[in-house]
């Protein structure tokens, strides 16, 4: 992805980009795609009814990540505190989805991959929130 280049080319950026933010945007969009694919793979499993919670969390996480990535990609008038709340919420969705996918990871490779991706995105969200300077210790 060219997230960093796009962020730095924005007229209001003056060439300055928060690397943690750029990495988080990439992680969010990547996680959204993986979660959507995992939900689809769960639906294709023979006993998909046993994966209902996993599918729902995959879809919720995909939406949370896509929304977070989209909003963080824009330079809006939204406050930094609001952005931190959004990052923390996205991290929470990623944690919940990863926890659930890990329950099925031994039987379903797609759940293992999804759990790993969600954990990476969760970390990226926390790092971006910390880099904003508005989070606690």
C-alpha positions as CSV (number, residue, x, y, z in Angstrom):
1,X,0.0,0.0,0.0
2,X,1.0,3.6,-0.5
3,X,-0.5,4.9,2.7
4,X,2.6,6.7,3.9
5,X,3.1,8.4,0.5
6,X,-0.6,9.5,0.4
7,X,-0.5,10.9,3.9
8,X,2.7,12.8,3.3
9,X,1.4,14.2,0.0
10,X,-1.6,15.8,1.7
11,X,-1.4,19.7,1.6
12,X,-1.9,19.9,5.3
13,X,0.8,17.4,6.2
14,X,3.7,19.4,5.0
15,X,5.5,16.1,4.3
16,X,5.3,15.0,7.9
17,X,3.7,11.6,8.6
18,X,3.2,9.8,11.9
19,X,4.7,6.4,11.0
20,X,2.7,4.6,13.7
21,X,-0.5,6.1,12.2
22,X,0.5,5.0,8.6
23,X,1.3,1.5,9.8
24,X,-2.0,1.3,11.7
25,X,-4.0,2.3,8.7
26,X,-2.3,-0.5,6.7
27,X,-2.9,-2.9,9.5
28,X,-6.6,-1.9,9.7
29,X,-7.3,-2.4,6.1
30,X,-5.4,-5.7,6.0
31,X,-7.2,-7.0,9.1
32,X,-10.6,-6.0,7.6
33,X,-9.8,-8.2,4.5
34,X,-8.6,-11.1,6.5
35,X,-11.6,-11.0,8.9
36,X,-14.0,-10.9,5.9
37,X,-12.2,-13.9,4.4
38,X,-12.3,-15.8,7.6
39,X,-16.0,-15.3,8.0
40,X,-16.5,-16.6,4.5
41,X,-14.3,-19.6,5.2
42,X,-16.2,-20.3,8.4
43,X,-19.5,-20.3,6.5
44,X,-18.0,-22.9,4.1
45,X,-17.1,-25.3,6.9
46,X,-19.3,-28.4,7.4
47,X,-20.3,-27.4,10.8
48,X,-20.6,-23.6,10.3
49,X,-23.4,-23.4,12.9
50,X,-20.7,-24.1,15.5
51,X,-18.8,-21.0,14.3
52,X,-21.7,-18.5,14.6
53,X,-19.9,-16.4,17.2
54,X,-16.7,-16.5,15.3
55,X,-18.4,-15.4,12.0
56,X,-20.2,-12.5,13.8
57,X,-17.0,-11.3,15.5
58,X,-15.1,-11.6,12.1
59,X,-17.7,-9.4,10.5
60,X,-17.8,-6.9,13.4
61,X,-14.0,-6.7,13.4
62,X,-13.9,-6.3,9.6
63,X,-16.3,-3.3,9.8
64,X,-14.5,-1.7,12.8
65,X,-11.1,-2.0,11.1
66,X,-12.4,-0.7,7.7
67,X,-14.1,2.3,9.4
68,X,-11.0,3.0,11.5
69,X,-8.7,2.8,8.5
70,X,-11.0,5.1,6.5
71,X,-11.4,7.8,9.2
72,X,-7.7,7.8,10.0
73,X,-6.8,8.2,6.3
74,X,-8.6,11.6,6.3
75,X,-7.4,14.8,7.8
76,X,-10.6,15.9,9.4
77,X,-11.5,18.4,12.1
78,X,-12.1,15.5,14.5
79,X,-10.2,15.8,17.8
80,X,-7.2,13.7,18.5
81,X,-9.0,12.4,21.6
82,X,-11.8,11.1,19.4
83,X,-9.2,9.4,17.2
84,X,-7.7,7.7,20.2
85,X,-11.1,6.4,21.3
86,X,-11.6,5.0,17.8
87,X,-8.2,3.3,17.9
88,X,-9.0,1.8,21.3
89,X,-12.4,0.6,20.1
90,X,-10.8,-1.0,17.0
91,X,-8.2,-2.7,19.2
92,X,-11.0,-4.0,21.4
93,X,-12.8,-5.5,18.4
94,X,-9.5,-7.1,17.2
95,X,-8.8,-8.6,20.7
96,X,-12.3,-10.1,20.9
97,X,-12.1,-11.5,17.4
98,X,-8.6,-12.9,18.0
99,X,-9.7,-14.5,21.2
100,X,-12.6,-16.3,19.4
101,X,-10.5,-17.3,16.4
102,X,-7.8,-18.8,18.6
103,X,-10.5,-21.1,20.0
104,X,-10.8,-22.7,16.5
105,X,-7.2,-22.2,15.3
106,X,-6.3,-25.9,15.9
107,X,-9.0,-27.0,13.5
108,X,-9.2,-24.2,11.0
109,X,-6.1,-22.6,9.4
110,X,-8.2,-19.5,8.4
111,X,-9.0,-18.9,12.1
112,X,-5.3,-19.2,13.0
113,X,-4.4,-16.6,10.3
114,X,-7.2,-14.3,11.3
115,X,-6.2,-14.4,15.0
116,X,-2.6,-13.5,14.2
117,X,-3.7,-10.7,11.9
118,X,-6.1,-9.4,14.6
119,X,-3.4,-9.4,17.2
120,X,-1.1,-7.5,14.9
121,X,-3.8,-4.9,14.2
122,X,-4.6,-4.6,17.9
123,X,-0.9,-3.8,18.6
124,X,-0.8,-1.3,15.7
125,X,-3.9,0.5,17.1
126,X,-2.3,0.7,20.6
127,X,1.0,2.0,19.1
128,X,-0.8,4.7,17.0
129,X,-2.9,5.8,20.0
130,X,0.3,6.0,22.1
131,X,2.1,7.9,19.4
132,X,-0.7,10.5,19.5
133,X,0.5,11.6,23.0
134,X,-3.0,11.5,24.4
135,X,-3.1,8.1,26.1
136,X,-2.1,7.3,29.7
137,X,1.0,5.5,30.9
